[in-house]
Every structure is written in structure tokens, then in C-alpha cells.
């Protein structure tokens, strides 16, 4: 039986060997603040039932930082992501964008905000308009970034470069519809969109949960390369605490709408304080040990 110290050493050695290009020693607290929140709360009312989905959470996300928000289904992480995107308004509290109170009170202000924050969702099949060809999907991104007056040749070169970044050939995609692609290809096309849009913040909500293991590693590598190239902040919404540990600079653990633990990835995973964090870590199956199913049920 391995000691706790042996397990910690093994985890550290394995994480350091991961070649995603993250700077493990960088202090992101010295970087400019891109998104923060104070007392952010969301309450839903259904008939006589009141549900507090997100309960007075505080957070600070810095430029270039890779953050994972980890929690089980029903923990409130997806509701929080919708508030971060401006798809839901907080019931209480305030969200700040680049150190200023976020204002999305009009459609124009929402469009301006969405130039700075974009998302990749869990289900690639529902992320596209089935009536729009891939050319239109990419052209919309170019136009959104002020490239409407570029020549046809310049737009073609930009679309080709974006597809090449995610190991797709634009010549094989042109005039096709998204549903003619595989799930992995559609997720890569989503990253090509982000490559063209170059937002300050990318919110990735379980972006690899519906694709195979080989494609999953490829997608993660592309996202992290994009982060390293552009300096964007990446916020992962995930239930996979193992994935969060290996790719993140900072981790927020969410339970019943609250952040029960937050900090640098090593501190949260190697020295967990909250019982919920300890349970999530113990629930990760290990292929070289018998599975402990005592916490299930």
C-alpha cells in the first residue's frame, strides 16, 4: 500500500511530465484581472419551490490563467457558466469584466461583451445552425472581428489558417454542413472559430466528454496551445477532477452552489481541506487498484 507522500510525489512527477505547455510556476495574481465576481448568486423559483443554484460565490480570473471549476452534476457549475457568459443575470451579486462592473443591459452591449468572451460547449452537434454551411460559420467569425471589408482571398487565407491550426483541411470542409463531420471534427471546428475570434476569455463547458480518448487529448492540446499563443484566459467547467489537476493553474471546487475550496492546482489536489474535495479525489478510479465503491449511492 502506497503512503500519502508516495502518492503525492507520483502525482507531481506525472503532472510535471505533461507537455501541455502550461507554466506551473507562474504567479497569475500579478496578471491583469479579466473576470471577477463578488457574492454572485442565482435563485430559481418554480411554483412554491425555491432553488439556490449558485450561492454567493467569489472568484478572480486573471489574464492567461487556466481555471477549472469542478463539481458533480447539480453542483451549480453550469448555471455559473451561463452567468459568466451573460446568458443568465445574477439574482444577487456583481460580475466585473476587466475590473469594471459588467454592463450587458442592451443587445449592443451584449455583443460587445461577447467579443471578449466565447464558449465551447459539451455537445458539438447542438452548437451549430444545421442550415449554415461551414464557410458561413467561419465567415461570421471573421466579420465579427472587424474583417467584413477584407477581400475574398484574405478571408479564404484566414479560414484556411484557422482550419490548419486544428489539423483540418479547409478544402475538404468547404460547402459542407457541420452535421457531415464527426464529433471530433466538429469540436475542432469550434476551436477554429475561437482561433478566428481571439476572445479574451474562453469558457469550455465539458468540451471533451462526448469524444473518444485520442480525440480528447488532441482537443485539449489544441486549446492549451491556443491559450499559450494568444494569452487568453481559459475556464474549464468539468466534473473530472483528474483532468482539472493536470491542465489547470487554479481550481475551484463547487458543491451545492458554493465554492468549498479554491486555489492553485497543487494546493487543492495534494493538500485538500474540504471533505467534498477529498471525496472527489478518492472517487477517481485507479486501474492498478481495486475500485472502492463504498462512496457510491
C-alpha positions, 0 to 999 in steps of 0.5 A, spaced: 500 500 500 502 506 497 503 512 503 500 519 502 507 522 500 508 516 495 502 518 492 503 525 492 510 525 489 507 520 483 502 525 482 507 531 481 512 527 477 506 525 472 503 532 472 510 535 471 511 530 465 505 533 461 507 537 455 501 541 455 505 547 455 502 550 461 507 554 466 506 551 473 510 556 476 507 562 474 504 567 479 497 569 475 495 574 481 500 579 478 496 578 471 491 583 469 484 581 472 479 579 466 473 576 470 471 577 477 465 576 481 463 578 488 457 574 492 454 572 485 448 568 486 442 565 482 435 563 485 430 559 481 423 559 483 418 554 480 411 554 483 412 554 491 419 551 490 425 555 491 432 553 488 439 556 490 443 554 484 449 558 485 450 561 492 454 567 493 460 565 490 467 569 489 472 568 484 478 572 480 480 570 473 486 573 471 489 574 464 492 567 461 490 563 467 487 556 466 481 555 471 477 549 472 471 549 476 469 542 478 463 539 481 458 533 480 452 534 476 447 539 480 453 542 483 451 549 480 457 549 475 453 550 469 448 555 471 455 559 473 457 558 466 451 561 463 452 567 468 459 568 466 457 568 459 451 573 460 446 568 458 443 568 465 443 575 470 445 574 477 439 574 482 444 577 487 451 579 486 456 583 481 460 580 475 466 585 473 469 584 466 476 587 466 475 590 473 469 594 471 462 592 473 459 588 467 454 592 463 450 587 458 443 591 459 442 592 451 443 587 445 449 592 443 452 591 449 451 584 449 455 583 443 460 587 445 461 583 451 461 577 447 467 579 443 471 578 449 468 572 451 466 565 447 464 558 449 465 551 447 460 547 449 459 539 451 455 537 445 458 539 438 452 537 434 447 542 438 452 548 437 451 549 430 445 552 425 444 545 421 442 550 415 449 554 415 454 551 411 461 551 414 464 557 410 458 561 413 460 559 420 467 561 419 465 567 415 461 570 421 467 569 425 471 573 421 466 579 420 465 579 427 472 581 428 472 587 424 474 583 417 467 584 413 471 589 408 477 584 407 477 581 400 475 574 398 482 571 398 484 574 405 478 571 408 479 564 404 487 565 407 484 566 414 479 560 414 484 556 411 489 558 417 484 557 422 482 550 419 490 548 419 491 550 426 486 544 428 489 539 423 483 540 418 483 541 411 479 547 409 478 544 402 475 538 404 470 542 409 468 547 404 460 547 402 459 542 407 454 542 413 457 541 420 452 535 421 457 531 415 463 531 420 464 527 426 464 529 433 471 530 433 471 534 427 466 538 429 469 540 436 475 542 432 471 546 428 469 550 434 476 551 436 477 554 429 472 559 430 475 561 437 482 561 433 478 566 428 475 570 434 481 571 439 476 572 445 479 574 451 476 569 455 474 562 453 469 558 457 469 550 455 463 547 458 465 539 458 468 540 451 471 533 451 466 528 454 462 526 448 469 524 444 473 518 444 480 518 448 485 520 442 480 525 440 480 528 447 487 529 448 488 532 441 482 537 443 485 539 449 492 540 446 489 544 441 486 549 446 492 549 451 496 551 445 491 556 443 491 559 450 499 559 450 499 563 443 494 568 444 494 569 452 487 568 453 484 566 459 481 559 459 475 556 464 474 549 464 467 547 467 468 539 468 466 534 473 473 530 472 477 532 477 483 528 474 483 532 468 482 539 472 489 537 476 493 536 470 491 542 465 489 547 470 493 553 474 487 554 479 481 550 481 475 551 484 471 546 487 463 547 487 458 543 491 451 545 492 452 552 489 458 554 493 465 554 492 468 549 498 475 550 496 479 554 491 486 555 489 492 553 485 492 546 482 497 543 487 494 546 493 487 543 492 489 536 489 495 534 494 493 538 500 485 538 500 481 541 506 474 540 504 471 533 505 467 534 498 474 535 495 477 529 498 471 525 496 472 527 489 479 525 489 478 518 492 472 517 487 477 517 481 478 510 479 485 507 479 486 501 474 492 498 478 487 498 484 481 495 486 475 500 485 472 502 492 465 503 491 463 504 498 462 512 496 457 510 491 449 511 492 
